[in-house]
Structures are given as structure tokens and as C-alpha cells.
Amino acid sequence: MFLVGLTGGIASGKSTVSSQLKELGCPVIDADVVARKVVEPQSPAYRLIVQHFGREILLDNGEIDRQKLGQIIFSSPEKRKLLNSITHPEIHKEMFKQILLYFLKGYRYVILDVPLLFETRRLTRFLTHTVVVYCDPATQLSRLMQRDGLSQEEAEQRIGAQMPLKEKRGLASHVIENSGSREDTHRQVLRLHTKLEDSMEFLVVRAVAVAAVAGLGGLFLCTVRLLVS
Ligand code: ADP
């Protein structure tokens, strides 16, 4: 099995492509969903966050008020660091667990849907391929304004706060061009899926796993022989 990173810019069409991949039966791990899951009430990260940030960051129903927490860490780099040191290990653990499950189920590749893939660069070394969903600047602006009900100025501000989409496109091993119709994007997604399914790269990890299991088995047999001799 191998890992494929999927990313894009705000409103470039990452969620659209992610849904199309899921419809084709591809396993997709959504980093945002995982990030929400690991801070659910009574989880280890939830308890640590309440311990360090106080109960005032909780909503009435006991869940973490993400907006409030976002405001706190926006104005304090130390608190942002503290929050990341609590959540990141849990996020990585949960992602690893899900990847392992897909591996055991025999999938050839898994998509990791990560909005800030190239900004944080934490995961890139584990990825065999990276995919950027791209659309031209005018299309991105108008889709963002329409989807989120923003003025042109607000939308430009949000796009301007991110790494330029052109730069991400330059870093990716595959680009899905999403300036056209959904059907056109779907054709590209299908081509990419076929290419990844046909690739033999999944054999590398399977071979390593088989070798590790065989090695452990050999070690076990040697130990048994030594003990009984
Ligand atoms: P992202 O996940 O990258 O923020 P989305 O997939 O939500 O972007 O797409 C942004 C908006 O543009 C959504 O409203 C979506 O329905 C729309 N959209 C995405 N791709 C297309 C397309 N090819 N044609 C028309 N609208 C699109």
C-alpha cells in the first residue's frame, strides 16, 4: 500500500474531488474530520485542553468551542504551540490507525486529504504521490464568494492569507485542473484513480510487511530451538 496526499487552496475544489474519489471506492482519510474526532469530549486530548485552557473554552453541551479556541491561539503563538503539542500526536496516531486498517483490508493506496499539506510539510515524507486540485484565480474567487456568501474583498483576503495555489501546483506530482465542469474534473479523477490502481508501488510495503513477519517467525523458531536444546 502507498499514501497519496490530496490538497488545494480555499474553494479550489478539494472537497469536490475528495467526494468523487470516495464514490469510486477509494479510502480517504480527512485530516479535518480526524482533528475534530480527537478532541471529542472525554478523549485524552480533550481532557488536556480543558486542563490547560480552562472550562471557559467549552460550549454548553460540553464540546470544545473551536471558534473561541481559535481566537485564543490566533493571538498567542505559545498557546498555539501548546495546543499543537496536545493535538498533533493524537491526530497522527488516529491517522496511523486508520491507515493500518486500510492496509489490513488490502487496499492498494489511501488518500490523505490534508488542507495544509505543503504548509506544515509534516506528512510529505510519507507520501508516494501528491495531488493538488487547481483552478484559475478568477474561478476560485467567484466560487468562494458564492459558496461562503463573501464580498470580493473578504474572499480576496482569505485567498491572500494562504500559500499561493500556483506554488502548491508546482510542488505536486499530479494536478487536477478544476476550472472547467464537474464532468471534466471527474474524467481526470477517474484517470488518476486508474493510474494509481495500476501502479505496482503498493507491493513495496507488502513485501516489507511479509519480510518483517517472516523475520519475526524465524526469530521465534530459533528461540524455541535454543530453549528446547
Ligand atoms: P474546497 O474543498 O477546495 O474548499 P469545494 O470543493 O467546496 O472547494 O468547491 C468550492 C465551491 O465550488 C463549492 O461550492 C463547489 O460546489 C463548487 N465547485 C467545485 N468544483 C466545481 C466545478 N468543477 N464546477 C462548478 N462548481 C464547482
Boltz pocket constraint, residues with backbone or C-beta under 6 A from the ligand:
constraints:
  - pocket:
      binder: B
      contacts: [[A, 8], [A, 9], [A, 10], [A, 11], [A, 12], [A, 13], [A, 14], [A, 15], [A, 16], [A, 17], [A, 143], [A, 144], [A, 147], [A, 178], [A, 179], [A, 180], [A, 181], [A, 182], [A, 183], [A, 185]]
      max_distance: 6.0
